[in-house]
Amino acid sequence: MKISRYVGPAALLSVLFISGVPAFAQDAEQEKKAVLVKMAQEKAMAAQTAEIQNQIQAKAYTVIESKLAFETKLTKGAPYSAVAVSESVQMLGDGNRIRQTTTSTVYRDSAGRTRREVMKKDGTLQSIVISDPSTGINYTLDPQNRTAMKSEFGGMMKKVAVEQEEARRRIELENKLAAMKSSQDAALPMKKKQPAESLGRQMVEGVEAEGTRTTITIPAGQIGNDLPINIVSEQWHSPELQLLVMTKHSDPRTGETTYRLTNINRAEPDHSLFEVPPDYAVRTAPEEKRRAAEEMRLKLSKPEEQ
């Protein structure tokens, strides 16, 4: 008696389907793992990029502080006057350059009061800021309209401090996220942390200054860059004047920015420079808002001219 070994199409499909289930499931599991690894890598990459941006932002706040400190830090017994020059140079791909320069004349008396005169590009006076750190009050003078806006700069410094604290917390958070990376993305390039480098001492415009340099390196491929990007910040601080006399910030993506005090004179400035001229109308921010609102109300109340 012969036993038929014929297997019908339906049975054959069933056998093939059943035998293929483990392989299919294994492939699906591997694909799922690959997707999860890729997501983890992208998340870690985003965290590292955000950390670098926060570091750059923190450096930017340091540059801002160096300028705000002139008007807000109370420094007695160190009078001087100087010309402050801020310059930014951006190099374009075709070799062209965009150069922006701002010039100010700065003063500080023995009592710690400061005065900054900002000049226009044509050399005429644009505005004047007189600050008294002992009282926390400053005046912004408008030479064209002969007005002086009175304000307190304590709130401005508080805002900067809050923004710095937020930047610091974001950096800490990104560092924690980076520390929690899985082993799959442990090989991703990290930002190279370099300690501040001492540049020693040198004379800057007749005063001795101490220099430091910090560098942030964005590894190749971190933000789509073919080669590493070095962002360098340099500061020169005068212990005698208790302020920064020169700063440099170089970023290949945006160019180079420098701030430098020139023509430093240690003589006591005239006391009248730190007082509002008697023919100036002194206003406050709330008064200015009310005046602007009243002008708008009067304008809206008038019928349209035909």
C-alpha positions as CSV (number, residue, x, y, z in Angstrom):
1,M,0.0,0.0,0.0
2,K,1.5,3.3,-1.1
3,I,1.1,6.4,1.1
4,S,0.7,9.6,-0.8
5,R,3.2,12.4,0.0
6,Y,1.4,15.0,-2.0
7,V,1.1,18.3,-0.1
8,G,-1.6,20.6,-1.2
9,P,-1.0,24.3,-1.9
10,A,-2.9,25.4,1.2
11,A,-0.9,23.2,3.4
12,L,2.3,24.2,1.8
13,L,1.5,27.9,2.4
14,S,0.7,27.2,6.0
15,V,4.1,25.4,6.5
16,L,6.0,28.3,4.8
17,F,4.1,30.9,6.8
18,I,4.6,29.2,10.1
19,S,8.3,28.6,9.5
20,G,8.8,32.2,8.4
21,V,7.2,33.8,11.5
22,P,10.3,33.6,13.7
23,A,12.5,35.1,11.0
24,F,10.0,37.9,10.4
25,A,9.6,38.6,14.0
26,Q,13.3,38.7,14.5
27,D,13.7,41.1,11.6
28,A,11.0,43.4,13.0
29,E,12.6,43.4,16.4
30,Q,16.0,44.3,14.9
31,E,14.5,47.0,12.9
32,K,12.7,48.4,16.0
33,K,16.0,48.3,17.9
34,A,17.8,50.1,15.0
35,V,15.1,52.8,15.0
36,L,15.4,53.3,18.8
37,V,19.2,53.5,18.6
38,K,18.9,56.1,15.8
39,M,16.4,58.1,17.9
40,A,18.7,58.0,20.9
41,Q,21.6,59.1,18.7
42,E,19.6,62.0,17.3
43,K,18.5,63.0,20.7
44,A,22.0,63.0,22.1
45,M,23.2,64.9,19.1
46,A,20.6,67.6,19.6
47,A,21.5,67.8,23.3
48,Q,25.2,68.2,22.5
49,T,24.4,70.9,19.9
50,A,22.1,72.7,22.4
51,E,24.9,72.6,25.0
52,I,27.4,74.1,22.6
53,Q,24.9,76.9,21.8
54,N,24.3,77.6,25.5
55,Q,28.1,77.8,26.0
56,I,28.4,80.3,23.2
57,Q,25.4,82.3,24.7
58,A,27.1,82.3,28.1
59,K,30.2,83.7,26.5
60,A,28.1,86.4,24.8
61,Y,26.7,87.3,28.2
62,T,30.3,87.7,29.5
63,V,31.0,90.2,26.7
64,I,27.8,92.1,27.5
65,E,28.8,92.2,31.2
66,S,32.2,93.7,30.3
67,K,30.4,96.7,28.8
68,L,27.6,97.0,31.3
69,A,30.1,96.8,34.1
70,F,31.5,100.2,33.1
71,E,28.2,101.9,34.0
72,T,27.1,99.6,36.9
73,K,30.1,98.7,39.0
74,L,31.0,101.1,41.7
75,T,34.8,101.8,41.5
76,K,36.1,104.6,43.6
77,G,39.5,106.2,43.4
78,A,40.3,105.1,39.8
79,P,39.4,108.1,37.6
80,Y,40.1,108.0,33.9
81,S,38.8,108.8,30.4
82,A,39.3,106.9,27.2
83,V,37.9,106.2,23.7
84,A,36.1,102.9,23.5
85,V,36.1,101.3,20.0
86,S,33.8,98.3,19.2
87,E,34.5,96.6,15.9
88,S,32.9,93.6,14.2
89,V,34.4,92.1,11.0
90,Q,32.6,89.4,9.0
91,M,34.4,87.6,6.2
92,L,32.2,86.5,3.3
93,G,32.8,83.5,1.1
94,D,33.9,85.5,-1.9
95,G,36.6,87.2,0.2
96,N,34.6,90.4,0.8
97,R,34.4,91.8,4.3
98,I,31.6,93.6,6.3
99,R,33.1,95.9,8.9
100,Q,31.0,97.7,11.6
101,T,32.6,100.2,14.0
102,T,31.1,102.0,17.0
103,T,33.1,104.7,18.9
104,S,32.3,106.0,22.3
105,T,34.1,108.4,24.8
106,V,34.0,107.1,28.3
107,Y,34.7,108.8,31.6
108,R,34.8,107.9,35.3
109,D,35.5,110.2,38.3
110,S,37.0,109.3,41.7
111,A,33.4,108.9,43.1
112,G,32.7,106.1,40.7
113,R,30.3,108.0,38.5
114,T,30.6,107.2,34.7
115,R,29.7,108.9,31.5
116,R,29.5,107.3,28.0
117,E,29.2,109.4,24.8
118,V,28.2,107.4,21.8
119,M,29.1,108.8,18.4
120,K,27.4,108.4,15.1
121,K,29.2,107.2,12.0
122,D,29.6,110.8,10.8
123,G,31.4,111.8,14.0
124,T,28.5,113.7,15.6
125,L,27.2,113.0,19.1
126,Q,24.3,110.5,19.2
127,S,23.6,110.0,22.9
128,I,25.0,110.3,26.4
129,V,24.6,108.0,29.4
130,I,25.5,109.3,32.9
131,S,25.4,106.6,35.6
132,D,25.9,106.8,39.3
133,P,26.4,103.2,40.7
134,S,26.1,104.5,44.3
135,T,22.5,105.4,43.8
136,G,21.6,103.0,40.9
137,I,20.3,105.8,38.8
138,N,21.4,106.8,35.3
139,Y,20.4,109.5,32.8
140,T,20.2,109.0,29.0
141,L,20.7,112.4,27.3
142,D,19.3,113.2,23.9
143,P,21.5,116.1,22.6
144,Q,19.2,116.8,19.7
145,N,16.0,117.2,21.7
146,R,17.7,118.4,24.9
147,T,16.0,115.8,27.1
148,A,17.3,113.4,29.8
149,M,15.5,110.1,30.5
150,K,16.0,109.1,34.2
151,S,15.9,105.4,35.0
152,E,17.2,102.8,37.5
153,F,19.6,100.2,36.0
154,G,19.3,97.7,38.9
155,G,16.4,96.0,37.0
156,M,18.6,95.8,33.9
157,M,21.4,94.0,35.7
158,K,18.8,91.7,37.4
159,K,17.5,90.7,34.0
160,V,21.0,89.9,32.8
161,A,21.7,87.9,36.0
162,V,18.5,85.9,35.5
163,E,19.3,85.2,31.8
164,Q,22.8,84.0,32.9
165,E,21.3,81.7,35.5
166,E,18.9,80.3,33.0
167,A,21.8,79.6,30.6
168,R,23.8,77.9,33.3
169,R,20.8,75.7,34.3
170,R,20.3,74.7,30.6
171,I,24.0,73.7,30.4
172,E,23.7,71.6,33.5
173,L,20.5,69.9,32.2
174,E,22.2,69.1,28.8
175,N,25.2,67.7,30.7
176,K,22.9,65.4,32.7
177,L,21.2,64.2,29.5
178,A,24.5,63.6,27.8
179,A,25.6,61.5,30.9
180,M,22.5,59.4,30.5
181,K,23.3,58.3,26.9
182,S,23.1,54.7,26.1
183,S,26.2,52.7,25.1
184,Q,25.1,52.8,21.4
185,D,25.7,56.5,21.2
186,A,28.7,56.7,23.5
187,A,30.9,57.0,20.5
188,L,29.4,60.3,19.4
189,P,31.8,63.2,19.3
190,M,31.6,65.5,22.3
191,K,32.5,69.2,22.7
192,K,36.1,69.5,23.7
193,K,36.3,71.3,27.0
194,Q,39.4,73.4,27.3
195,P,40.3,75.3,30.5
196,A,40.9,79.0,30.4
197,E,44.5,79.8,29.3
198,S,46.5,82.5,31.0
199,L,48.1,84.9,28.6
200,G,50.2,86.6,31.2
201,R,50.4,90.4,31.5
202,Q,51.0,93.1,28.9
203,M,50.6,96.8,28.6
204,V,47.4,98.0,26.8
205,E,47.3,101.7,26.1
206,G,49.6,102.5,28.9
207,V,48.0,100.3,31.6
208,E,49.0,96.8,32.7
209,A,46.4,94.1,32.0
210,E,46.1,90.4,32.6
211,G,44.9,88.2,29.7
212,T,43.0,85.0,29.5
213,R,41.8,82.9,26.6
214,T,39.0,80.4,26.4
215,T,38.2,78.1,23.5
216,I,35.1,76.1,22.6
217,T,35.6,73.4,19.9
218,I,32.7,72.1,17.8
219,P,33.8,68.7,16.5
220,A,33.6,67.9,12.8
221,G,30.1,66.7,11.9
222,Q,28.5,68.1,15.0
223,I,26.4,70.6,13.2
224,G,27.1,69.5,9.6
225,N,30.6,71.0,9.6
226,D,33.3,69.2,7.6
227,L,36.1,70.4,10.0
228,P,36.2,71.3,13.7
229,I,35.1,74.9,14.5
230,N,37.1,76.8,17.2
231,I,35.4,79.6,19.0
232,V,37.9,81.7,20.8
233,S,37.3,84.4,23.4
234,E,40.1,86.6,24.8
235,Q,39.9,89.1,27.7
236,W,42.4,91.6,29.1
237,H,41.6,92.9,32.6
238,S,43.3,95.9,34.3
239,P,43.6,95.4,38.0
240,E,44.4,99.1,38.4
241,L,41.2,100.3,36.6
242,Q,39.2,97.2,37.7
243,L,37.7,96.8,34.2
244,L,38.2,95.1,30.9
245,V,40.4,97.2,28.6
246,M,40.2,94.8,25.7
247,T,38.1,91.8,24.6
248,K,38.2,89.6,21.4
249,H,35.6,87.1,20.3
250,S,36.3,85.0,17.2
251,D,33.7,82.7,15.6
252,P,34.3,81.5,12.0
253,R,30.6,81.4,11.5
254,T,30.0,85.1,12.4
255,G,33.4,86.7,12.3
256,E,35.5,88.6,14.9
257,T,34.3,91.2,17.4
258,T,36.7,93.4,19.4
259,Y,36.3,95.9,22.2
260,R,39.2,98.1,23.1
261,L,39.9,101.2,25.2
262,T,42.3,103.6,23.5
263,N,43.8,107.0,24.5
264,I,43.5,106.2,28.2
265,N,44.0,109.3,30.4
266,R,44.3,108.9,34.2
267,A,43.5,112.5,35.0
268,E,40.3,113.4,37.0
269,P,37.5,114.4,34.5
270,D,35.6,117.6,35.0
271,H,32.7,117.1,37.5
272,S,30.2,118.8,35.2
273,L,30.4,115.8,32.8
274,F,28.5,113.8,35.4
275,E,25.6,116.2,35.8
276,V,22.5,116.8,33.6
277,P,22.8,120.2,31.9
278,P,20.3,122.7,33.4
279,D,18.6,123.3,30.1
280,Y,17.7,119.6,29.6
281,A,14.1,118.5,30.4
282,V,14.3,115.5,32.8
283,R,11.7,112.8,32.2
284,T,11.1,109.3,33.6
285,A,9.9,106.2,31.8
286,P,6.4,106.3,33.3
287,E,6.1,110.0,32.4
288,E,7.3,109.2,28.9
289,K,4.7,106.5,28.5
290,R,1.9,108.8,29.6
291,R,3.1,111.5,27.3
292,A,3.2,109.1,24.3
293,A,-0.3,107.8,25.2
294,E,-1.7,111.3,25.4
295,E,-0.2,112.2,22.1
296,M,-1.8,109.2,20.6
297,R,-5.2,109.9,22.2
298,L,-5.1,113.5,20.8
299,K,-4.1,112.2,17.3
300,L,-7.0,109.7,17.3
301,S,-9.5,112.2,18.5
302,K,-8.9,114.6,15.6
303,P,-11.0,114.0,12.5
304,E,-9.1,112.8,9.4
305,E,-7.9,115.5,7.1
306,Q,-9.5,115.4,3.7
